[in-house]
Amino acid sequence: MAHRFSLAPRAFGSRHARALAGSLALLALALLLYHSLAGGTLLAPNVYDSYLLQAQNWLAGRAYIDGGENYPWLELAIYEGRYYLSFPPVPSVAALLPAALGLDLGNLWQALWALAALAGVYLCFWRAGHAPRACAFWALFATLSSNLFWLACSGGVWFQAQVLNFAFSVWGLFFWLQKRRGPAFLLLALAVGCRPFTALFALALWLPAALAAVKERRWGRLLAFTAPAAAVALALGWYNFIRFGSPLEFGHSWLPEFVRDGGQFTTENFWQNLWGVLRPVTLTPSLDLSFSTFNGFCLFVASPIFLLWAVDLARAAVKRDLARRDLLAPALALATLAGLCLHRTMGGWQFGARYTVDLIPLALWWYLTRPRRPFGGGALWLAGAGALFNFYGAVYMLSH
């Protein structure tokens, strides 16, 4: 009988410690090599770090960006004559420490969050009872071998939000596996404050716990694990309201391009954006790779974990080994992808399909709550190919 979801992990002994340290070292080495090829930029400030700029303004007592007209290369919202950060603000909360210390750690800060994300994935699989080899495989497959790697290479505003969303999501999942609901939902709420569509994932984890507490009339327990997340939601809504007069407006609607062109989410965008994340990578007659660097290309190539997930879903369906609960993660992934495809773009200039990185925690959740998968040569090949391809892409974008 296949082993289903377990919350009885092996002890985190020396073998796990070595496997985790080795996994972290591989990702750190890859990031160091990339920044060396980029000209030694790991410790360099990042001119696209809007979150640090916002944190500096907060420390000066301003909710707006003073002198925002001097940053035409940043996506700043203009509302009633003032300039504002146009993205959900939780990454600026994370940037308060370096801002207070007078540090501009843009690229290094991003690399550290990527390492934290890898550690979170590893510990999730440890918590579910996987062996060190399997934990290391999933941790590297989800980070070094996925499109997250390119995002981890730059501390720019667009990429920071996604890497922090990933880190908060997997650490929230780790505490959820431990049945520590308060920290879990707090971290997931912080993830929503990086990438709002993560609310679907957060709700999917919160709702069963809330219904169980209501059924048992455990109101104190319900309040205890809901209050931290609710406090984050209220803080985000209040911050939006004092800036834009609406608790749901983060500022993107007030970017000049959206004001001019009629909004950021429309049904007219759907099919074009869906094609953007499905379009193939091809070879030219001279065997040169050919792919789009605008609005993405095939997510299964950019992040091979999605290809493995699709294959395993198909296998499970053929074997009739899919319970109703096993369909929730793929359904949420499709719903999130559909919402993303309504956006005016799928992320603009990029290598891969960067918006789809937000879906990787859903794939991990599916594997964590399924029978432990004995991965073979095919999965290892995909992980190796993903690492090579994404490192190639990160370097490719330096000159393109």
N, C-alpha and C positions, 0 to 999 in steps of 0.2 A: 504494500500500500504506500503510495507516494506521501511524503511528509508535507502536510499543509502548514499554513502560517503558525509559527511558534514564537512565544515570548520567553523562551528559556535558552538564552545564549550560552555558548561556552565562555569560560572565564577569559577576561582580556589579559592573557599572559604574555610572555616574551615573544611568542610566535606572532601574535597579533601586533604587538608593538613594533616588531621588525618589519612586518608587512606594511603597516601604516606608514612608518618612517620611510620605507623604500618608495612607496607610492607618492608621498609628498615630495621626496627628493627628485623623482622623475619629472613631476610637473614643474617644480622649481627650476630644475636644470633646463627644461624646454623653454621656460620663460626667460631665463638668463641668456640662453643662446639666441633667442629671438631679439632681445634688446641689445645684445652685442652686435648682431647683424644690422640692427636699426641705428647703430652708431653710439651705443652705450647710453640708452635712454631709460634704464630701469629706475634710476633715482632722479630723473629729470621731471620738472613740472609739466603738467599737461594743459595746454591753452584752452582745451575744451572742457575743463573741469568746472562746470557751472555749479555743482553742488558745494564745492569749497568756497566759491564766490558767494553763494547764498549763506553759508555758515558764517563767513566773515561779516556779512551784513547783519545777520542775526545778532552777533556779538556786539555790533555797533548799535543795536536797538531798532533795526529796520526790517520790515517784512518785504520790502521791495529792494531792487538792485540799484544802488546809487551809481549814477553815471552809466546806466545801461546802454546808452547810445554809443558808448565807446567800445562795445563788444558786438559788432555787426555779424560776426561769425557764429555767435551762439543763438540758439533758439529761445529768445526771450519774448514773453507776451507783453503787449502794450495795452494797458488799461487805465483810462482816465489820466493819460499823460505820464504814467510811471511804468517802469520796466520790472517784470517779475519772472522768476523761474517758472517755466511752463511745464514742468514735470512733477509728479508726486514727490513730496519732499523728504521722505524717510532717509534717502542716502545723504542728505544734508545733515541730518541728525548724527549719522555715523561720522560725518566730516567735522563735527564740532571739536573733537579732540585735537586733530592736527591743526585746525584753524586757531584754537586757543593757544597752542604751542608755537604758532607762527611758522608751521611747516607746510610745504607744498609737496605732498608725497604722491601726487596723482597716479603715476604708473605703478609704483611700489605698493600703494594702498590697494589698488585693484588686484595686484598679484597676491597680496595677503588674503584678500577676500576669496579669491579663487582657491587658494590652498585650504581655507576654512571650509569651502564648499566640498572639496574632495574629502576632507576629514569627516564631514557630516554624512556623506554617502557611505563611506567605509563603516562608520559606526552604526548606521541604519542596518546594514547587512550583518554586522556582528550581532546587533541586538536581536535580529531574526534568526540567529543560530547558524550562520554560514561560517565555513572554514576560512582561515586567513587568505588562501589563494583566491577563493571566490570573492571575498570582500575587496581585495585589491583589484581583481578584474573589474567589478562593477564600478568602483571608485574611479579607476582610470578610464574605463569605457565611457562614463558619463561626463568626464571633464577633458582630459588630454585628448581623447579620441572623438570628441564631439565638437560642434561649432562653438561651444563655450570657450575653447582654447583661444580662438581669435579674439573674442570679447575680453578675455583675461589679459590680452597683450596691451590694452590701452585704457587709460583712466578717463577717457572722454565721457561726457554726460550720458550719452545713449547707452554705452556699454556698462557703465557703473550700475545703472538701474537694473540691468538684466543679471549681472553677476551677483549683486546683493539679493535680488529676488530669489535666485537659485539657492544661495547660501541660507537665507532665512527659511525657505521652503523645506530644504532637506533637514535642517536642524529642527524645524517644527515637526517634521515627520518622525525624527528620532525620538523626541519627547512624547509624541503620540504613541509610538510603539512601546514606550515605557509606561504608558497610561498616566503620564504627568500632563494632564489636560491644560492646566493654566499656562505653563511655559510654552506648550505646543501651540495654543491658539494665539498667544501673544506674539510669537515669532511669525506665525502665518499672517497675522494682522499687519505686522511690519513688512512682510513680503507684499501684501496688497498695497501698502504705501510706497512700494517701488514699482509694481506692475499691477494695475487694478484688476486685470482679468484673472489674477490668481485668486480672487474672491470665490470663484467657482470651486476650486480645490479646497479652500478653507471651509467653505460652507458644507462641502461633502464630508469632511472630517468632523465638523462641529455638530451637524444636525443629528446623527445617530446618538451621540453622547448626550445632547440636550433632550432628545425624546426619551431616552432611558431614564434620565434624571427626573423628568416630569412624570413619567409613568410610576416611578418609585416615590414620588413626592419629596425628592431630596432637593429642596429649593436652595439650601445653603451651598450644596455642591454645584448646582447649576450656576449660581452667582459667582462662586469662586473661580470656575474655569472660564466663565464668559466675561467677567468684569475687566480683566486686563486687555482683552481684545476690543471690548466695547470702548474702553478708555482711549485706545489708539484711534479707533474709528471716529470718536467724538472730537479728538484733537485734530485729526485730518479735516473733518468737516468744518470745525471752527476756523482753522487756518484758511481754508478755501473761502469761507464766508467773509472774513475780515479783508480779504484781498479782492474777491470778485463778486461778492454778494450772493453766492450760491455755495452750499456745502458740497456739491458734487462737481464743481468746476475747478480743475487743477491749473488751468491756464492755457492749455493747448488750443482751445477754441478762440483765444485772443491772439494767437500768432498771426502776423500780417498775412501769411499765405492762406490761412484758413478763413480769415475774415474776408479776404478778397475773392477766394474761389468757392465759397459756400459750404464750409463745414468740413470736419475731419472724418466723420463716419457716414457713408452713404451706401445704399445697395448697389449703386452703379460700379463700385470698386470691386465687388466680390469676385467675379469670374476672372478678371485680369490679375488680381492678387493671388487667387488660387493657382492660376497657371504659373505665376512667378515662383511659387514654392514647390512646383512639380516639374518645371522645365528641366530637361536632361542636361547633363554634362556630356559633351561629344568630343570626338577627335577630328582634327582637320586632316586633309590628305597627307600632310607632312608629320602626322602623329603629334601635333601640338594640342593640348587641352583647350577646349572652347567652352566658355560659360559666361553668364551674365554677371556683371558686378553692380547691377542696379535692381533692387527689389527681389533679389534672391534667386536661387536655383534649387534643384531637387533636395528636399529635406532628408531623404533616405541616403543620399550621398554625403551631404554636409554633416549629418549626425547618424552614423550607421546603427546606433541603438534603436532608432525607429524602424529600420529594416528588420533587425532581429525581433523586435516586438511584433511587427506585422506577421512575420513568419510563424512565431510562436502562437499568436492569436489564431492564425489559420489552422495550425496543427491541432490546437486544443479544440477548435470548432469541429474539425473533421472527426476527432476522437470523442466528441460529445463530452468534453471535460471542462466545459465552461458553465459555472453557476451564474445565477443572475447578478450576484455581486461582482463577478469578474468582468462584467460589461460596463461597470460604472466608470472606471478609469479611461477606457477608450472613448466612451461617450462624452466624457468631460473634455478629453483632448480634442475631439471633433468639434464640440461646441465652442471651445476656446479658439481653435483655429478659424472657425467660421466668423467669430467676432473680430479676430485680428484682420481677416480678409476684408472686412467692411471699412477698414481704415484707408485713408487717402493713399498711403504707400505701405509697402511691407518692409520699411526700414531704410529705403534709399540705397545709397552707396554701401556696399558690404561684400564680404566673401561668405558664401553659404546662404543660409536662411535664418538669420539671427533671431527673428521673432519666435521661431519654433523652438528655440532653446528653452523657452518658458514651459514647454510641454514635457521636458525630460523628467521632472519630478513625478509626473503622472505615470510615466513608464516605469520608473523605479518603484512607485507605490504598488503597481500591478505585480511586479516580480516579488516584492517583499511579502505580499499576501497570497502568493501562489505556492505550489510545491517547489522546493528548492530545485533549481534547474542544473542538471549536470552538463555544463557547456563543454563543447568539444572543439575540434580544429576549426570549424566554420566560424564560431563566435570569436575565437582567438584571432583568426585572420581578419575579421571585420574590425576588431579593436586595433590591431596593428596597422591596417590600411587607413582607418580613421585618423590615427595619430599622424601618420606620414602625410596624409592629404591635408589635414588641418594645419600642420606646421608649414607645408608647402604654401597653402593659401595665405597664411599670415605673412610670410616673407614676400609672396607674390604681390600683396597689396602695398608693400613698401614702395614698389616701383610702378604701380599702376593706380 
